[in-house]
Amino acid sequence: MIKESGKYSYKSISVPGGGFVTGFVFHPAVPDILYCRTDIGGTYRFDFQNKSWVSLVDHATDPNMWETYPLAIALDRQQPSYIYVMVGLYPTHKIAFSEDYGAHWVYFDPPVIDEQGNTATIHGNAPGRSTGERLVVDPNDSNILYMGTMEDGLWKTVDRCATWTRLAVASPGKDPETNIAFVEIDSTSGVSGSASKRIIVATSGQQGSPGDNVRGQSVYISHDAGITFQPLAGEPSPVTGGSTDYPGYVGQRAAFSGKYLFVSYAAYNIGWSNWNSYGCDTGKCYDGALVRYELDSNGAVVEALEVTPPNIVEPHFHDPEAPERKLGYGISGICADSQIPGTLICSTITASPDTIYRSTDDGLTWKPIMSGLNIGKIDFNVSYQRPEYNGNDSLIHWMADVKINPFNSDMALFNTGAGIFMTMDLTGADQDKTVTWACCNTGVEETVHLNIYSPPAGDVQLIDIIGDYGGFVFTDLDQPAENTFANHNQDRWITAMNADYPDSNPNLLVTTPRGNWKGKTKGGLILSRDQGRTWEQLSNPVGLGEAVDDWVRFLQTPNVTSGWTAISADGEAILWVLGLPVYASRLVYTHNLGETWNKSQVYDGEGNLLDGDSLPFKVMSDRVHPELFYGFSDNANGKGFYVSLDKGKSFHQLQAPDGFPELDLAGIDSEQHYEIRVESGNEGVIWMAMQQYGLWRVAYDRAQHVFSGQRVSQAGDFIKRIGLGKPSEGSDIPTLFTSGTIQGEYGFYRSHDEGVSWKRINDDNHQYGDIRSITGDPRVFGRIYVATGTRGLVYGDIIWEE
């Protein structure tokens, strides 16, 4: 007889890449050691044999999701298995350390910065995360590390992070800089067993400002292992004019090559920024520059020569507001080939399109080897990233880092906001051959998944609502979906908030995505009649009041949140709350698939019509009764529950169940703190995961027109997410799935008795960080789907045994 083994098997439902990979680090002395960092998805190690990436953060729990926000990676030249990672998400900041290539970790506190015991702040998703490494191990003395922070300056340890000393990086007569962009060490400035002398540090230039919000010196050099720093001579001067918003160069990355130091620069002068806005994640940049500093044996600058590649993107660029401005983009990635002296590659940043250049004469001349779809070749082997699904254009952007394998001159990588690209024929450029790049995202799952649904019928097993990309439907959990939600021209919509379908006809699917960045789709409500394969956009509700009309106009702008939707159990009524936050004043309904729209009326408990301009309001349909919808709002004083008995024409406030926590239940996107699931096949039953307030089973009695409910989890249990799946054999009680802490132990759990008892169904190696949504499968017993904000989308199945 087959029985449960007590264990689960977890796999990714792959959306390869998809997020911002912020940098790469090769080990300089041992082949086949490569890591990358992402902004929210943790650190990965590349498996050279299998040509795939291995996540090093699957152990991270939701309460400890700070582990999945790496800001910098540091490798030990003397100990190849050692890796340090700066990680942090306010308010927790750590230095993670592993002795075994990231298989196991310990965590050190960063430096204490004040008498209250506060430590230096680290945030892997902060502005400026696209620059070089802020944490480095001295290549000549493994006990020494330097750490640059974004708020608390530069620090040094001589005892492997046990104690720290703050170093002053400052222009003469100025306060020390507090925001460090990168740290680079010249390995030739020391000998094994003694400290390297030459340290390069880039800063935001805030403290050295000459005034008027103009950035001061960015890059500094030390010749005495950090005891003193001097401005690096010959840095380009700020270009002023146009916006006066923090003009001036910030060093992005650096590379040593023989007697030369190469530093890439960009100026982010974008009209809404601050001193911290100096990375590609903060918008358009200008005045890109690559400077080659020739250093003598003592590290003094002999010559500072600008070797910026020629502008092939905008050869006739001119900014009338700032005539001295040379480029409409920055320079970011820079790497020297360790095997071929004088050979380098560099990248533009925020150009249209971004471009990679190669030089074989120490930067004196450059050849473009990749630019958009016209120069070089790109194998978009990840289907949703293909040009035909992206307006016949390349989706490559935020190309902040380029690296050449120090042991293989043909292998190089670059990062993007959508994942990783790699070439294995880089040196072919020297024979004027086309360099081929390919998506290299196997194993990298960094997309942010907001809500997931498993329909009761059809060949679609999972509907995935996702940040940036809108949504996917999966018919095969072990194969990536072909494309996201797109129109008849294959132009995709982007970020949606939720989806809904009637259980009686799950082919009918509605969602409310944003219009894409290029304006080829507009935000609104879209409908599919074939379970998400093809889509049509419904008409917009116009003429229903200022609040609705204003948001409809706003939806014509790219990347504007469309709101939240629900569809009745018979598929005849669609409700739509436009915008973000979702307010009752923007709640509309259609009973004819968008041919006409009307505004829903919302009443308080005394029957007074509410204007709803500041009333948070999220709607959900009953899964059984076609007339019945629920509204959820701020439950202050027990007034957060509403019911519609007329297919959304009107909602009436009812008293919340006794003892229900007074919290805002209408949050969406990053404010969706509490997951709500309406039970299929059982009219009026609602499951609500209320974090520290536990799991609630709420019931609406249509005959009595009241809500009742009770907390079914135990006091002290923390229930973050809730999903429902197929009952166990012989039962009609749906299986409940949750993530949280039960009886003091964090994990994923399932229950067969409506939450009275729970069984943990994962182990400590399969936690996946930030959990955004959970559901079961109505057709496969025991299956759990987990939507994360750090590790993509995963599913777990029972391991059966004889």
C-alpha positions in Angstrom: 0.0 0.0 0.0 1.3 3.5 -0.9 1.4 5.9 2.0 2.8 9.3 2.8 6.5 9.3 3.6 6.1 12.4 5.8 8.2 14.4 3.4 7.6 16.8 0.6 9.4 17.5 -2.7 9.6 21.2 -3.7 10.3 22.5 -7.2 10.3 25.8 -8.9 7.6 26.7 -11.4 10.0 28.6 -13.5 9.9 32.2 -14.6 13.6 32.3 -15.4 15.4 35.5 -14.4 12.9 38.3 -14.3 14.5 40.5 -11.7 17.4 42.8 -11.2 20.8 41.0 -10.9 23.0 43.7 -9.4 26.5 42.2 -9.8 28.9 39.3 -10.4 32.1 38.2 -8.5 34.5 35.6 -9.9 37.2 34.2 -7.6 40.5 35.7 -8.8 42.7 32.7 -8.1 40.7 29.5 -8.5 38.7 28.6 -11.6 35.0 27.9 -11.8 33.9 29.9 -8.8 31.3 32.6 -9.7 28.6 34.3 -7.7 25.9 36.8 -8.5 23.8 39.0 -6.3 20.2 40.2 -6.8 18.4 43.0 -5.2 15.7 41.0 -3.5 16.3 37.4 -4.4 19.4 36.5 -2.6 22.8 35.3 -3.7 23.5 32.5 -6.3 26.5 30.4 -7.1 27.0 29.3 -10.7 27.3 25.5 -11.3 29.7 25.3 -14.2 29.1 21.6 -14.8 25.4 21.9 -15.1 25.4 25.5 -16.5 22.8 26.6 -13.9 22.6 28.8 -10.9 22.1 27.5 -7.3 20.2 29.6 -4.8 22.1 30.1 -1.5 19.0 31.5 0.4 16.4 28.8 0.1 16.8 28.3 3.9 15.7 31.9 4.6 12.4 32.2 6.5 9.8 34.9 6.0 10.7 36.6 9.3 14.3 36.5 8.2 13.8 37.7 4.6 16.6 40.2 5.2 18.9 37.4 4.2 17.6 37.6 0.6 18.6 41.3 0.2 22.4 41.2 -0.7 24.2 44.5 -1.3 27.8 43.1 -1.8 29.7 39.9 -2.2 33.3 39.4 -1.1 35.5 36.4 -1.8 38.7 35.4 0.0 41.6 35.0 -2.4 43.4 32.7 0.1 40.4 30.6 1.0 38.4 29.9 -2.1 35.4 28.3 -0.3 34.9 31.5 1.8 32.2 34.0 0.9 31.0 37.1 2.7 27.7 38.9 1.8 26.4 42.2 3.1 22.7 41.6 3.6 19.9 43.7 5.0 16.4 44.9 5.0 15.4 47.6 7.6 15.7 47.1 10.5 18.0 44.0 10.3 21.5 44.3 8.9 24.1 41.5 8.9 27.3 40.3 7.2 26.7 36.7 6.2 29.7 34.4 6.1 30.1 30.9 4.7 33.1 28.5 4.7 31.6 26.1 2.3 30.6 28.0 -0.9 27.3 29.2 0.7 25.9 25.9 1.8 25.9 27.0 5.5 26.0 30.5 7.0 26.8 32.4 10.1 26.0 36.0 10.6 28.1 38.9 12.0 26.8 42.2 13.1 28.0 45.2 11.2 29.9 48.0 13.0 28.2 49.8 15.9 27.8 53.4 14.9 26.5 55.1 18.1 26.3 54.9 21.9 22.8 53.4 21.7 24.3 50.3 20.0 22.8 50.8 16.6 24.7 49.2 13.8 25.5 50.4 10.3 22.6 50.0 7.9 22.5 47.7 4.9 19.7 47.4 2.4 20.1 45.3 -0.8 17.2 47.0 -2.6 18.2 50.6 -1.8 19.0 53.2 -4.5 22.5 52.8 -5.7 22.6 49.0 -5.5 23.8 48.8 -9.1 27.3 49.9 -8.4 30.4 47.8 -7.5 31.1 45.8 -4.4 31.1 47.6 -1.1 32.6 44.7 0.8 36.1 43.4 -0.1 38.6 41.0 1.5 42.2 42.1 1.3 43.7 39.7 -1.3 46.9 39.7 0.6 45.6 39.3 4.2 42.4 37.4 4.7 41.9 38.9 8.2 41.3 42.3 6.7 38.0 43.4 5.1 36.8 46.9 4.1 33.1 47.7 4.1 31.4 50.7 2.5 27.9 51.6 3.7 25.3 53.8 2.2 24.7 55.9 5.3 27.6 55.3 7.7 30.8 55.6 5.8 33.7 53.3 5.3 34.9 50.7 7.8 37.8 48.3 8.2 38.2 45.1 10.2 41.5 43.3 10.8 40.0 40.3 12.6 37.4 39.0 10.1 34.4 41.1 11.2 34.9 40.8 15.0 35.7 44.4 15.5 35.6 47.5 13.2 37.3 50.8 12.8 35.8 53.7 10.9 37.9 55.3 8.2 37.7 58.9 7.1 37.2 59.4 3.3 37.0 63.1 2.8 38.1 66.1 0.7 40.4 68.5 2.5 38.4 70.6 5.0 35.2 68.6 4.5 33.4 66.0 6.6 33.9 62.4 5.8 31.7 60.9 3.2 28.9 58.7 4.5 27.6 57.1 1.3 30.0 54.7 -0.3 29.4 53.4 -3.8 32.2 50.8 -4.1 35.6 49.7 -2.7 38.4 48.2 -4.8 41.8 46.9 -3.7 44.9 46.8 -5.9 46.3 43.3 -5.2 49.7 44.3 -6.5 50.1 46.9 -3.7 51.0 44.3 -1.1 52.5 40.8 -0.6 51.0 37.7 0.9 50.5 38.0 4.6 50.6 41.8 4.8 48.0 44.4 4.1 47.5 45.8 0.6 48.3 49.5 0.5 46.3 50.8 -2.4 42.5 51.2 -1.8 40.0 52.9 -4.1 36.7 54.1 -2.7 33.9 55.8 -4.6 31.4 58.0 -2.7 28.2 59.9 -3.5 30.1 63.2 -3.2 27.7 64.7 -0.8 30.0 65.9 2.0 32.5 67.3 -0.4 29.9 69.4 -2.2 31.0 72.9 -3.2 27.4 74.0 -2.7 24.2 74.3 -4.6 23.6 70.6 -4.4 26.5 69.9 -6.8 28.3 66.7 -6.0 31.9 67.0 -4.8 34.8 64.5 -5.5 33.5 61.0 -5.8 36.6 58.7 -6.0 39.4 58.6 -3.5 42.6 56.6 -3.2 44.6 55.4 -0.2 48.3 54.5 -0.3 48.5 53.3 3.3 45.8 50.6 3.7 43.1 53.1 4.6 44.8 55.2 7.2 44.4 58.3 4.9 42.6 59.0 1.7 43.1 61.6 -1.0 40.9 62.6 -3.9 41.9 60.7 -7.0 43.5 63.3 -9.2 41.9 64.0 -12.6 38.3 63.1 -12.0 35.9 64.8 -14.4 34.3 68.0 -13.3 30.5 68.2 -12.8 28.4 69.3 -15.8 25.9 71.8 -14.6 22.9 73.3 -16.4 19.4 72.1 -16.9 18.1 70.6 -13.7 20.0 71.6 -10.6 19.2 68.4 -8.9 22.5 67.0 -7.6 24.6 67.2 -10.7 28.1 65.6 -10.7 29.8 62.4 -11.3 29.6 59.3 -9.1 32.0 56.4 -9.7 30.1 53.3 -10.6 32.8 50.6 -10.8 36.5 50.1 -11.2 39.1 47.7 -12.6 42.9 47.5 -12.4 44.8 46.4 -15.5 48.6 46.6 -15.2 49.7 50.2 -14.4 46.2 51.5 -15.2 43.1 52.0 -13.0 39.8 52.3 -15.0 36.9 54.0 -13.3 33.4 54.2 -14.9 31.2 57.3 -14.1 27.7 58.4 -14.4 25.8 61.5 -13.4 22.2 61.1 -12.3 20.7 64.6 -12.8 17.0 63.7 -13.1 14.9 66.3 -11.4 13.5 64.4 -8.5 16.4 62.6 -6.9 18.6 63.1 -3.8 22.2 62.5 -2.8 21.6 58.7 -2.8 20.3 58.6 -6.4 23.4 57.5 -8.3 22.5 54.1 -9.6 20.6 53.0 -12.7 17.6 52.0 -10.5 16.8 55.7 -9.9 16.2 56.7 -13.5 17.8 58.4 -16.4 21.5 59.3 -16.2 23.9 61.5 -18.2 27.5 62.4 -18.8 28.9 58.8 -18.8 32.6 58.7 -18.7 35.3 56.1 -18.5 38.6 57.4 -17.2 42.0 55.6 -17.4 44.3 56.6 -14.5 47.9 55.7 -15.1 49.5 55.1 -11.7 53.2 55.1 -10.9 54.8 52.6 -8.5 53.7 54.6 -5.5 50.1 54.9 -6.8 50.3 58.5 -7.8 48.3 59.5 -10.9 50.7 60.1 -13.8 47.9 60.7 -16.3 44.1 60.8 -16.2 42.9 60.2 -19.7 39.2 60.0 -20.6 38.7 56.9 -22.8 34.9 56.9 -23.0 33.8 54.8 -26.0 32.3 56.8 -28.9 28.5 57.5 -28.8 27.0 55.2 -31.4 23.6 55.4 -29.7 23.0 59.1 -30.1 25.9 60.4 -32.3 24.4 63.8 -32.6 23.4 64.2 -28.9 22.9 67.7 -27.7 21.2 69.0 -24.6 20.3 72.7 -25.1 19.9 73.2 -21.4 23.4 71.9 -20.7 25.5 72.3 -23.8 28.6 70.9 -22.1 26.8 67.6 -21.6 28.3 64.9 -23.8 26.2 61.8 -23.4 22.6 61.1 -22.6 23.6 58.0 -20.6 26.2 56.7 -18.2 29.1 54.2 -18.2 28.9 51.5 -15.6 30.3 48.1 -16.2 34.1 47.8 -16.6 36.2 44.7 -16.6 39.8 43.8 -17.6 40.7 40.5 -19.1 43.1 38.7 -16.8 44.4 36.5 -19.6 45.0 39.1 -22.3 46.7 42.3 -21.2 45.2 45.5 -22.5 41.8 43.9 -23.2 38.7 45.3 -21.6 34.9 45.4 -21.9 32.6 48.2 -20.6 28.9 48.9 -20.7 26.6 51.9 -21.0 23.8 52.4 -18.5 20.3 53.7 -19.3 21.2 54.2 -23.0 18.6 53.4 -25.6 19.8 50.8 -26.3 22.5 49.8 -23.8 25.7 48.8 -25.4 28.8 46.7 -24.6 32.2 47.8 -26.0 35.5 45.9 -26.3 39.0 47.3 -26.4 42.3 45.6 -27.0 44.6 48.6 -26.5 43.9 49.7 -22.9 40.9 51.7 -23.8 42.3 53.9 -26.6 39.9 52.5 -29.2 36.6 50.6 -28.8 34.5 48.3 -30.8 30.8 47.8 -30.0 30.0 44.1 -29.7 26.4 44.2 -28.4 23.8 47.0 -28.9 20.1 46.4 -28.9 19.2 43.9 -31.6 21.4 45.4 -34.3 25.0 44.6 -33.1 25.9 41.2 -31.8 23.4 38.3 -31.5 21.2 37.5 -28.5 19.7 34.1 -28.0 16.5 34.9 -26.0 16.1 31.3 -24.9 13.7 32.4 -22.2 10.5 32.7 -24.2 8.8 35.6 -22.5 11.9 37.7 -23.0 11.9 37.4 -26.8 11.6 40.6 -28.8 8.2 39.5 -30.3 6.7 39.6 -26.8 8.4 42.9 -26.0 7.2 45.2 -28.7 9.8 43.8 -31.2 12.5 45.3 -29.0 15.1 44.1 -26.6 14.1 44.1 -22.9 17.7 44.5 -21.8 18.0 47.4 -19.4 19.9 48.3 -16.2 23.1 46.7 -17.6 25.2 47.8 -14.7 27.9 45.1 -14.6 30.0 43.2 -17.1 32.5 40.5 -16.2 35.1 38.4 -18.1 35.9 35.0 -16.6 39.5 35.4 -15.4 40.4 31.9 -16.6 38.4 31.9 -19.8 38.6 34.9 -22.1 35.7 33.7 -24.2 33.3 33.7 -21.3 31.6 36.9 -20.1 28.4 37.9 -18.5 26.3 41.0 -18.1 23.4 41.7 -15.8 20.0 43.3 -16.6 16.8 44.1 -14.8 15.4 40.9 -16.2 18.2 38.5 -15.4 21.6 37.3 -16.8 23.1 37.0 -20.2 26.3 35.1 -21.1 28.6 34.6 -24.0 31.1 31.9 -24.7 32.7 33.4 -27.8 33.9 36.8 -26.7 37.3 36.7 -28.3 35.6 36.2 -31.7 35.2 39.9 -31.7 38.9 40.2 -32.4 38.4 38.5 -35.8 35.3 40.7 -36.4 33.0 37.7 -35.7 29.6 38.3 -34.2 29.5 37.8 -30.4 26.5 35.7 -29.4 24.9 36.2 -26.0 22.2 34.0 -24.5 19.9 34.2 -21.5 21.7 32.4 -18.6 18.9 32.3 -16.1 18.5 28.6 -15.4 18.0 28.4 -11.6 17.5 32.1 -11.1 14.0 32.8 -9.9 13.7 36.4 -8.8 10.2 37.6 -9.9 7.8 38.9 -7.3 4.5 36.9 -7.2 1.5 38.7 -5.7 -1.4 36.3 -5.8 -1.9 32.7 -7.1 -4.9 30.6 -7.9 -5.4 26.9 -8.9 -8.7 26.5 -10.8 -11.0 23.5 -10.3 -11.1 22.5 -14.0 -9.3 23.0 -17.4 -5.8 22.3 -18.4 -4.4 25.3 -16.6 -3.0 24.2 -13.2 -2.0 27.5 -11.8 -2.8 31.2 -12.5 0.1 33.5 -11.4 -0.3 37.2 -10.8 3.1 38.8 -10.8 4.9 42.1 -10.4 6.4 43.7 -13.5 5.2 41.0 -15.9 1.4 40.9 -15.3 0.7 37.2 -15.1 1.3 33.7 -16.4 -0.9 30.6 -16.7 0.8 27.3 -16.3 -0.4 24.1 -17.9 2.8 22.2 -17.2 4.3 23.1 -13.8 7.8 21.9 -14.9 8.0 24.1 -18.0 8.1 27.9 -18.2 5.0 29.5 -19.7 5.4 30.8 -23.3 4.5 34.4 -22.5 2.7 36.7 -20.0 -0.7 38.2 -20.5 -0.6 39.9 -23.9 -2.9 41.4 -26.4 -3.5 40.2 -30.0 -0.3 41.9 -31.1 1.7 40.0 -28.4 2.2 43.3 -26.5 2.2 42.4 -22.9 0.5 44.1 -20.0 2.5 44.4 -16.8 2.0 44.3 -13.0 -1.5 43.1 -12.1 -2.9 42.8 -8.5 -5.2 39.8 -8.6 -7.3 37.6 -10.9 -10.7 36.0 -10.5 -12.8 33.4 -12.3 -16.1 31.6 -11.6 -15.6 28.1 -10.3 -18.4 27.0 -12.6 -16.5 28.3 -15.6 -12.8 28.8 -14.9 -12.2 29.5 -18.6 -13.6 33.0 -17.9 -10.7 34.9 -16.3 -10.5 38.6 -15.3 -7.5 40.7 -14.1 -6.5 44.4 -13.9 -2.9 44.9 -15.2 -0.9 48.0 -15.8 -0.1 49.3 -19.2 3.4 48.5 -20.3 6.4 50.9 -20.2 6.4 51.5 -23.9 2.7 52.5 -24.0 1.7 49.7 -26.3 -0.9 48.5 -23.8 -2.9 50.6 -21.4 -4.0 49.8 -17.9 -7.5 48.6 -17.3 -9.6 45.4 -16.9 -8.8 42.5 -19.3 -10.8 39.4 -19.8 -9.9 35.9 -21.2 -12.4 33.4 -22.4 -9.8 30.6 -22.7 -8.2 30.4 -19.3 -5.6 33.1 -19.9 -4.3 32.2 -23.4 -5.8 35.2 -25.2 -7.1 38.4 -23.8 -9.4 41.3 -24.7 -9.5 44.7 -22.9 -13.0 45.7 -21.7 -14.2 49.3 -22.2 -13.3 51.8 -19.4 -16.0 53.1 -17.1 -16.4 56.7 -18.0 -18.8 59.4 -16.9 -19.3 57.8 -13.5 -17.9 60.6 -11.4 -14.7 62.5 -10.9 -12.9 59.9 -8.9 -13.4 57.2 -11.5 -12.8 59.5 -14.5 -9.6 60.8 -13.0 -8.2 57.3 -12.6 -9.3 56.2 -16.1 -7.3 59.0 -17.5 -4.4 58.1 -15.3 -4.5 54.5 -16.6 -3.4 55.8 -20.1 0.0 56.5 -18.5 2.5 53.6 -18.5 2.9 51.5 -15.3 -0.1 52.8 -13.4 -1.9 50.3 -11.1 -5.3 49.5 -12.4 -6.8 48.1 -9.1 -8.6 45.0 -8.0 -11.4 42.9 -9.6 -13.9 40.1 -8.8 -16.3 38.1 -10.9 -19.6 36.6 -9.8 -20.1 32.8 -9.3 -22.1 32.7 -12.6 -19.7 34.9 -14.5 -22.3 37.6 -15.2 -21.1 40.4 -13.0 -17.7 41.9 -12.9 -16.6 44.4 -10.2 -13.6 46.6 -10.4 -12.1 48.9 -7.8 -9.9 51.3 -9.8 -6.5 52.5 -8.6 -4.2 52.3 -5.6 -5.1 52.4 -2.8 -8.5 50.9 -3.6 -11.3 53.2 -2.5 -15.1 52.7 -2.5 -15.5 55.9 -4.5 -13.9 54.1 -7.5 -15.9 50.8 -7.3 -17.8 50.0 -10.5 -19.6 47.0 -11.9 -20.8 45.6 -15.3 -23.4 42.9 -15.9 -22.6 42.7 -19.7 -18.9 42.2 -19.9 -18.0 45.9 -20.0 -20.6 47.1 -22.6 -21.9 49.4 -19.9 -20.7 50.3 -16.4 -22.3 51.6 -13.3 -21.1 52.8 -10.0 -21.7 50.7 -6.9 -23.3 52.3 -4.0 -21.8 51.7 -0.6 -23.8 52.1 2.6 -22.9 52.2 6.3 -24.6 50.1 9.0 -27.3 52.7 9.4 -28.2 52.8 5.7 -26.4 56.1 4.9 -24.8 56.3 1.5 -21.0 56.8 1.8 -19.1 58.9 -0.7 -16.2 56.4 -0.3 -13.4 58.9 -1.2 -11.3 57.7 1.7 -12.9 54.3 2.4 -10.5 51.4 1.6 -12.5 48.8 -0.2 -11.5 45.4 -1.6 -14.1 43.1 -3.2 -14.4 39.3 -3.5 -17.1 37.1 -4.9 -18.8 34.2 -3.1 -17.8 31.0 -4.9 -21.3 29.6 -4.9 -24.1 32.2 -4.8 -24.1 34.4 -8.0 -25.6 37.4 -6.3 -23.2 37.5 -3.4 -20.1 39.6 -3.1 -18.1 40.7 0.0 -16.4 44.0 0.6 -13.5 44.4 3.0 -12.3 47.7 4.5 -10.7 49.2 7.5 -12.1 47.2 10.4 -11.8 50.0 13.0 -14.7 49.6 15.5 -15.7 46.4 13.7 -16.9 48.3 10.6 -14.7 46.6 8.0 -17.2 44.0 6.5 -19.6 44.6 3.7 -22.0 42.5 1.7 -23.7 42.8 -1.7 -26.8 40.7 -2.5 -27.4 42.3 -5.9 -24.3 41.4 -7.9 -22.4 44.4 -6.8 -25.0 47.2 -7.3 -24.9 48.0 -3.6 -22.9 47.1 -0.6 -24.0 47.3 3.0 -21.8 47.4 6.1 -22.4 44.7 8.7 -20.8 44.3 12.1 -17.6 42.3 12.1 -17.5 39.0 14.0 -16.9 39.4 17.7 -13.3 39.8 18.6 -12.1 40.2 15.0 -9.0 42.4 14.9 -9.4 46.1 14.0 -7.1 46.1 10.9 -7.3 47.4 7.4 -8.4 44.5 5.2 -8.3 46.3 1.9 -4.5 46.3 1.3 -3.2 45.2 -2.1 0.2 44.9 -3.7 2.9 45.4 -1.0 0.2 46.4 1.5 -1.6 43.0 1.2 -0.6 42.0 4.7 -3.6 39.6 5.3 -4.6 36.9 2.8 -8.3 36.3 2.3 -9.7 33.2 0.6 -13.4 32.5 0.0 -14.1 28.8 0.2 -15.2 27.0 -3.0 -18.4 24.8 -2.8 -19.5 26.2 0.5 -21.5 29.4 0.4 -20.6 32.2 2.9 -17.3 30.7 4.2 -14.2 32.9 4.3 -10.8 32.1 5.5 -8.6 35.0 6.7 -4.9 34.8 7.6 -4.4 37.6 10.1 -0.7 37.2 11.0 -0.2 37.7 14.7 -4.0 37.6 15.2 -4.1 34.1 13.8 -6.3 32.3 11.3 -10.0 33.1 11.3 -12.9 31.2 9.8 -15.6 33.7 9.0 -19.1 32.8 7.9 -21.8 35.0 6.3 -25.4 33.8 7.0 -27.6 35.1 4.2 -30.8 34.3 6.0 -29.8 36.2 9.1 -27.7 38.8 7.2 -24.9 38.6 9.7 -21.2 37.7 9.9 -19.9 35.3 12.6 -16.5 33.9 13.0 -13.8 32.5 15.3 -10.1 32.3 15.5 -9.3 28.7 14.8 -5.5 28.9 15.4 -4.0 28.9 18.8 -2.9 31.9 20.8 0.6 32.8 19.9 0.5 31.3 16.4 1.4 33.6 13.5 -0.5 32.8 10.4 0.7 34.8 7.4 -1.0 33.2 4.3 -3.9 30.8 3.7 -4.8 28.5 0.8 -7.3 25.7 0.2 -6.9 22.5 -1.6 -8.4 19.1 -2.3 -9.8 17.3 0.8 -8.2 14.1 2.1 -9.7 10.8 1.0 -13.2 10.2 2.4 -13.6 13.9 3.6 -15.4 16.9 2.3 -13.4 19.3 4.4 -10.9 21.3 2.2 -7.3 20.9 3.1 -5.9 24.2 4.5 -2.4 25.3 3.7 -0.5 28.1 5.5 2.8 29.7 6.2 3.7 31.0 9.6 4.8 30.1 13.0 2.8 27.4 14.8 3.6 26.3 18.3 6.9 28.2 18.0 8.1 26.6 14.8 8.1 28.4 11.5 7.2 26.6 8.3 4.6 25.6 5.8 1.7 23.6 7.2 -1.5 21.8 6.2 -4.6 20.9 8.1 -7.5 18.5 7.5 -9.7 19.6 10.3 -10.3 23.3 9.6 -7.3 24.5 11.5 -7.6 22.5 14.7 -4.4 20.6 14.1 -1.5 21.2 11.7 1.3 19.2 10.1 4.5 20.8 8.9 5.2 20.0 5.3 8.6 21.6 4.6 12.1 21.4 6.1 14.6 24.1 7.1 16.2 24.0 3.6 13.0 24.9 1.8 11.7 28.1 3.2 12.0 30.6 0.3 12.0 33.9 2.2 9.2 36.4 1.6 5.9 34.5 1.2 3.3 36.6 -0.7 0.5 34.0 -1.3 -0.3 30.4 -0.8 -2.9 28.0 -2.2 -3.6 24.4 -2.5 -4.7 22.5 -5.6 -8.4 21.4 -5.8 -7.5 18.5 -8.0 -4.3 17.1 -6.5 -4.3 16.1 -2.8 -1.6 17.6 -0.7 -0.1 19.9 -3.3 0.9 23.4 -2.1 1.7 26.4 -4.3 3.9 29.1 -2.8 4.2 32.6 -4.3 7.3 34.5 -3.0 8.7 37.9 -3.3 12.3 36.6 -3.2 12.5 33.1 -4.8 9.9 33.0 -7.5 7.1 30.5 -7.5 7.4 26.9 -6.1 5.2 24.0 -5.6 5.4 21.1 -3.2 4.0 17.5 -3.5 3.8 14.7 -1.1 6.6 12.1 -1.4 4.8 8.7 -1.4 6.4 5.4 -0.4 5.4 1.7 -0.4 
